[in-house]
Amino acid sequence: MKSAIKHTVEFKKQAVELLLSSDKTLKDVAQDLGVHPVTLRSWKQKALIHEPPSLIPEIKNGSRTELEREVKLLKEQLRAKDRACEILKKAIAICSESQGANPFMG
């Protein structure tokens, strides 16, 4: 059984920067660096969550700001859908009260 190789924080950071700035696939970058693709994917996910935006290079297929704009738009759309669901639930409750039945109780 292989023992786990401890990589420095700097190595992990540079590996993620290489992955994000490269046209290569995650698998290819991992192979070039001698790490398992799952390991590199994990480093990438942690970096995208924990690193300040200024430390993460431009992401292929669109800049970070474009992705942030898209995330903001999707969050707004999700909030609108959630509000619509809440309104529908309240409408169902009002209609069922007026009919004397609870549609959720059968």
Sequence and secondary structure as in RCSB ss.txt:
>XXXX:A:sequence
MKSAIKHTVEFKKQAVELLLSSDKTLKDVAQDLGVHPVTLRSWKQKALIHEPPSLIPEIKNGSRTELEREVKLLK
EQLRAKDRACEILKKAIAICSESQGANPFMG
>XXXX:A:secstr
        HHHHHHHHHHHHH SS HHHHHHHHTS HHHHHHHHHHHHHHS GGGS   TTS HHHHHHHHHHHH
HHHHHHHHHHHHHHHHHHHHHHHHT  TTT 
